């Protein structure tokens, strides 16, 4: 019998509350900025005019559970791609997102899955 994978602590929707490269007005320009990780190793994100689909892997950073990903999407309707990573610090997700050949930004996000599911 195949073993089931343990549920990832990253699974769910995370509301971006800050980014080092952009202010909150930009983060929420089209909709509230977010990262969303599914249980199958995928996900998506949106902030400003940037939207991407992620291919995620659980790993360790400094001995702590982490998630790393590559992404493919668009920035103001132009093709864009890159990579990112995140770790849990208390109830927050802290990480970095990188654009191939371009910008990068630290980010902090809070899980909003429980609020939307558990009313």
C-alpha positions as CSV (number, residue, x, y, z in Angstrom):
1,X,0.0,0.0,0.0
2,X,1.4,3.4,-1.0
3,X,2.1,5.8,1.9
4,X,0.1,9.0,1.8
5,X,2.0,12.3,1.9
6,X,1.7,14.3,5.1
7,X,-0.3,17.6,4.5
8,X,2.0,20.4,3.7
9,X,1.9,23.3,6.3
10,X,2.1,25.6,3.3
11,X,-1.1,24.4,1.6
12,X,-3.8,27.0,1.3
13,X,-4.1,30.7,0.5
14,X,-1.7,33.3,1.9
15,X,-2.5,37.0,1.8
16,X,0.6,39.1,1.0
17,X,0.9,41.7,3.7
18,X,4.2,43.3,2.6
19,X,6.9,43.2,0.0
20,X,10.3,44.8,0.1
21,X,10.2,46.0,-3.5
22,X,6.6,47.2,-3.8
23,X,4.1,49.0,-1.6
24,X,0.7,47.7,-0.6
25,X,-1.2,49.8,-3.2
26,X,0.8,48.0,-5.9
27,X,0.5,44.6,-4.3
28,X,-3.3,44.9,-4.3
29,X,-3.6,46.7,-7.6
30,X,-5.9,44.2,-9.5
31,X,-6.9,42.0,-6.5
32,X,-5.6,41.3,-3.0
33,X,-2.1,39.9,-3.4
34,X,-1.7,36.2,-2.6
35,X,0.3,33.0,-2.8
36,X,-1.7,29.8,-2.9
37,X,-0.2,26.3,-2.6
38,X,-2.2,23.2,-3.4
39,X,-1.7,19.7,-2.0
40,X,-0.3,18.3,-5.2
41,X,2.9,20.4,-5.5
42,X,1.5,23.3,-7.5
43,X,0.1,26.7,-6.8
44,X,-0.4,30.2,-8.1
45,X,0.2,33.8,-7.0
46,X,-0.9,37.3,-8.0
47,X,0.3,40.7,-7.0
48,X,0.2,44.0,-8.8
49,X,0.1,43.1,-12.5
50,X,2.0,39.8,-12.0
51,X,0.4,36.4,-12.1
52,X,2.1,33.1,-12.1
53,X,1.7,29.3,-11.8
54,X,4.1,27.5,-9.5
55,X,5.8,24.1,-9.5
56,X,6.6,23.6,-5.8
57,X,8.9,21.3,-3.8
58,X,9.1,20.8,0.0
59,X,12.7,21.1,1.3
60,X,14.7,22.4,4.2
61,X,16.4,25.8,4.8
62,X,18.7,26.1,7.8
63,X,17.1,22.9,9.1
64,X,13.6,24.3,8.9
65,X,10.8,23.0,6.6
66,X,10.6,25.2,3.5
67,X,8.9,25.3,0.1
68,X,10.8,26.3,-3.1
69,X,9.2,26.8,-6.5
70,X,9.8,27.8,-10.1
71,X,7.1,29.9,-11.7
72,X,5.8,30.8,-15.2
73,X,3.3,33.6,-15.9
74,X,3.1,37.2,-16.9
75,X,3.9,40.7,-15.8
76,X,1.7,43.3,-17.3
77,X,0.7,40.7,-20.0
78,X,4.4,40.1,-21.0
79,X,5.7,36.6,-20.4
80,X,7.7,36.3,-17.1
81,X,9.2,33.5,-15.1
82,X,11.4,33.0,-12.1
83,X,11.7,31.2,-8.8
84,X,10.9,31.6,-5.1
85,X,11.1,30.2,-1.6
86,X,9.3,30.5,1.7
87,X,9.5,29.4,5.3
88,X,7.1,29.6,8.2
89,X,7.9,32.0,11.0
90,X,5.1,31.6,13.6
91,X,1.8,32.2,11.8
92,X,3.5,34.0,8.9
93,X,5.0,33.0,5.6
94,X,8.4,34.7,4.9
95,X,10.1,34.3,1.6
96,X,11.6,35.7,-1.6
97,X,10.3,35.8,-5.2
98,X,12.7,36.3,-8.1
99,X,12.0,37.3,-11.7
100,X,14.5,35.7,-14.2
101,X,16.8,38.5,-15.3
102,X,14.9,41.1,-13.3
103,X,13.5,42.2,-9.9
104,X,13.4,40.3,-6.7
105,X,11.5,41.0,-3.5
106,X,11.2,39.7,0.0
107,X,7.6,39.1,1.1
108,X,5.5,38.3,4.2
109,X,2.1,36.7,4.0
110,X,-0.6,35.5,6.4
111,X,-2.8,32.4,5.9
112,X,-6.4,33.2,5.1
113,X,-7.5,29.7,4.3
114,X,-8.9,29.0,7.8
115,X,-10.9,32.3,7.8
116,X,-12.5,31.5,4.5
117,X,-13.2,27.8,5.2
118,X,-14.1,27.8,8.9
119,X,-16.6,30.6,9.5
